[in-house]
Amino acid sequence: MNLITSIQATVSFELSRVLTFQRMSLAAVMALFPPMMVWILNNSSNLPIPEFVIAVLCGMVCLLSLLLWVTPNVYAELEGKSWTFVTTRPHGRWSILFGKFIIAAGWSFLIAWIGLTLCIIQVDHGAFVTGAEPVVIWYVFSILLGLASLVYAAVFSLFGVLIQRRAMVVAVGYFLIFEVVLAAIPANVGKITMSYHLFCLMLHWLGWVIPDQNVDPRQEFENLYGLFPAWIHVSAILAMTVTMLGLAAIVIRSREYVTLEDAQV
């Protein structure tokens, strides 16, 4: 059995886990959260910046899905007492890593994408402040959600193989410190964050969507943070994805994990 076949087997098994009533119900609740919030805000008061609200809500759902389904990639096997069986299979460790990465990234993107689609449908065309067509906004946000799902799934996969019991907590701390606080610093250190590259892509393809009273906030952003061509931002995100997955593959291949049976001895 080669690596591709092993990954396909893991993907098929994880997909059967995903398509259970409990997980489907949770996914439906998460997918409906952004359009429900947009509907409430739109009926209580007109959305001043609908693009910004939609981006934040759908991004939150995407990240929450990844935290739930990719960080316990190793711990779920240890807790389920299946790790010993996994390690005896050909390419078992890598198949678990890459198979769960594929399912978590795809499933999280699908949940956020459904929420995005429902949000775009219910917002009036004239309410969008960027002046872009709704289908263009939907298309751009779909690409950004896809890139975010890939890169953060890779980062959280690394946390999952490094830290088993507290991987989700560490992942949340990483996002708040590096992707929120560090990204807001107008220095070169902020440009290593993925949220900076994702925001710059949104700025390239849509325009300024964050509420701001300045006359030209985009020019001020370029002066403080800089704005590289779109292909550089896409390349940085893809490079980060490959790097984090590569590091996770090295760690999970060489590290010995303590199973529940070993801990009880």
C-alpha positions in Angstrom: 0.0 0.0 0.0 1.6 3.3 -1.1 1.2 6.6 0.6 -1.6 7.9 -1.7 -3.7 4.8 -1.2 -3.2 5.1 2.6 -4.3 8.8 2.5 -7.3 7.9 0.4 -8.3 5.2 3.0 -8.0 7.7 5.8 -10.0 10.3 3.9 -12.8 7.8 3.3 -12.9 6.8 6.9 -12.8 10.4 8.2 -15.5 11.3 5.7 -17.8 8.6 7.2 -17.2 10.1 10.6 -18.1 13.6 9.3 -21.3 12.4 7.8 -22.9 11.5 11.1 -26.0 13.1 12.5 -24.1 14.8 15.3 -21.4 16.3 13.2 -23.8 17.2 10.4 -26.1 19.0 13.0 -23.1 20.9 14.4 -22.0 21.8 10.9 -25.5 23.1 10.0 -25.6 25.3 13.1 -22.2 26.8 12.3 -23.1 27.3 8.6 -26.3 29.1 9.5 -24.7 31.4 12.1 -23.3 34.0 9.7 -26.5 34.4 7.6 -28.6 34.5 10.8 -26.4 37.3 12.3 -26.5 39.2 9.0 -30.3 38.9 8.9 -30.6 40.2 12.4 -28.3 43.1 11.9 -29.8 43.9 8.5 -33.3 44.0 10.0 -32.4 45.9 13.1 -30.3 48.5 11.3 -28.7 48.8 7.9 -25.3 47.2 7.7 -22.8 50.0 7.1 -20.1 47.7 5.8 -21.7 44.4 4.9 -18.4 43.1 3.3 -16.6 43.6 6.6 -19.3 41.9 8.7 -19.6 38.9 6.3 -15.8 38.5 6.2 -15.5 38.5 10.0 -18.4 36.1 10.6 -17.5 33.6 7.9 -13.8 33.8 9.0 -14.8 33.0 12.6 -16.8 30.0 11.5 -14.0 28.7 9.4 -11.4 29.0 12.2 -13.8 27.4 14.8 -14.3 24.5 12.4 -10.6 24.0 12.0 -10.0 24.2 15.8 -12.6 21.5 16.3 -11.6 19.1 13.6 -7.9 19.4 12.9 -6.1 20.1 16.2 -7.0 16.7 17.7 -5.5 14.8 14.8 -3.2 12.7 17.0 -5.0 12.9 20.3 -8.2 11.5 18.9 -6.3 8.4 17.9 -4.6 8.1 21.2 -7.9 8.6 23.1 -9.7 6.1 20.8 -7.0 3.5 21.4 -6.3 3.2 17.7 -2.9 4.7 17.6 -1.1 1.4 17.9 -3.0 0.0 14.9 -2.3 3.2 12.9 1.5 2.9 13.5 1.6 -0.7 12.3 0.0 0.2 8.9 2.2 1.2 6.0 2.6 5.0 6.0 0.0 5.0 8.9 1.3 8.2 10.6 1.5 10.2 7.4 -1.9 9.0 6.2 -3.5 10.2 9.5 -1.8 13.6 9.2 -2.6 14.3 5.6 -6.0 12.5 5.5 -7.3 14.5 8.5 -5.8 17.7 7.1 -7.7 17.2 3.8 -11.0 16.4 5.5 -10.7 19.3 8.1 -9.7 21.9 5.5 -12.4 20.8 3.0 -15.1 20.5 5.7 -14.3 23.8 7.3 -14.2 25.5 3.9 -17.6 24.0 3.0 -19.2 25.2 6.2 -17.9 28.7 5.8 -18.7 28.8 2.1 -22.3 27.8 2.7 -22.6 30.6 5.3 -21.0 33.0 2.9 -23.3 32.2 0.0 -26.4 32.6 2.2 -25.0 36.0 3.5 -24.4 37.3 0.0 -27.9 36.2 -1.2 -29.8 38.2 1.4 -27.8 41.5 1.2 -29.1 44.1 -1.2 -26.9 44.9 -4.2 -26.7 48.6 -3.3 -25.6 47.9 0.3 -22.1 46.8 -0.7 -19.8 49.7 -0.3 -17.0 48.5 -2.5 -19.1 48.8 -5.6 -18.3 45.3 -6.7 -21.0 42.9 -8.0 -22.3 40.4 -5.4 -21.0 37.5 -7.5 -17.5 39.1 -7.5 -17.6 39.6 -3.7 -18.8 35.9 -3.4 -16.0 34.7 -5.7 -13.2 36.7 -3.9 -14.4 35.6 -0.4 -14.6 32.0 -1.6 -11.0 32.1 -2.7 -9.9 33.8 0.6 -11.8 31.2 2.6 -10.1 28.4 0.6 -6.7 29.8 1.3 -7.4 30.4 4.9 -8.7 26.9 5.3 -5.5 25.4 3.8 -2.9 27.5 5.7 -4.6 27.4 9.1 -5.4 23.7 8.8 -1.6 23.2 8.2 -0.6 25.3 11.2 -3.1 23.7 13.5 -2.0 20.2 12.2 1.5 21.0 13.5 0.1 22.0 16.9 -1.8 18.7 16.9 1.3 16.6 16.4 3.4 18.7 18.9 0.9 19.1 21.7 -1.9 16.6 22.2 -4.1 17.5 25.1 -3.8 21.3 24.8 -3.5 21.7 21.1 -6.7 23.6 20.7 -5.8 26.0 23.5 -2.4 26.6 22.0 -3.9 27.1 18.6 -6.3 29.8 19.9 -3.4 31.5 21.7 -1.3 31.5 18.5 -4.1 33.0 16.5 -4.8 35.8 19.0 -1.2 36.7 19.6 0.3 36.2 16.1 -2.6 36.6 13.7 -4.4 39.4 15.5 -2.0 41.4 17.7 1.2 40.9 15.7 -0.5 41.5 12.4 -1.6 44.9 13.6 2.0 46.1 14.2 3.1 48.3 11.3 6.5 46.6 10.9 8.1 43.8 9.0 7.3 41.3 11.7 3.6 41.7 11.0 4.1 40.7 7.4 4.9 37.1 8.4 1.4 36.6 9.6 -1.2 34.9 7.3 -3.9 37.4 8.2 -1.8 40.2 6.8 -1.5 38.4 3.4 -5.2 37.5 3.4 -6.2 41.0 4.1 -3.9 42.4 1.4 -5.5 40.0 -1.1 -8.9 41.2 -0.1 -7.7 44.8 -0.5 -6.3 44.0 -4.0 -9.4 42.2 -5.3 -12.2 44.1 -3.6 -11.0 47.4 -2.0 -11.2 48.8 1.5 -13.9 47.1 3.6 -13.0 48.0 7.2 -15.0 50.9 8.7 -12.8 54.0 8.7 -13.5 57.7 8.7 -10.2 58.7 7.0 -10.4 60.2 3.6 -8.1 57.6 2.0 -7.6 54.7 4.4 -6.1 52.4 1.7 -3.3 54.9 1.1 -2.6 55.1 4.8 -2.5 51.3 5.0 0.0 51.1 2.2 2.2 53.7 3.9 2.2 51.9 7.2 2.2 48.2 6.1 3.2 48.2 2.4 1.2 46.4 -0.3 2.9 43.8 -2.5 1.5 42.2 -5.7 -1.2 39.7 -5.2 0.9 36.8 -6.4 3.4 37.4 -3.6 0.7 37.1 -1.0 -0.7 33.9 -2.5 2.8 32.4 -2.7 3.5 33.3 0.9 0.3 31.5 2.0 1.0 28.4 -0.1 4.6 28.3 1.1 3.4 28.5 4.7 1.0 25.7 4.1 3.7 23.4 2.7 6.2 24.3 5.4 3.9 23.7 8.3 2.7 20.4 6.8 6.3 19.4 6.1 7.3 20.1 9.7 4.2 18.2 11.0 5.2 15.2 8.8 8.7 15.2 10.2 7.4 15.4 13.8 4.7 12.8 13.5 7.2 10.4 11.8 9.9 10.6 14.4 8.0 11.2 17.6 6.9 8.6 20.1 3.5 9.1 21.6 2.3 7.8 24.9 -0.9 5.8 24.5 -3.5 5.3 27.2 -2.3 1.8 27.8 1.3 3.0 28.3 0.2 5.7 30.7 -1.6 3.2 32.9 1.4 0.9 33.2 
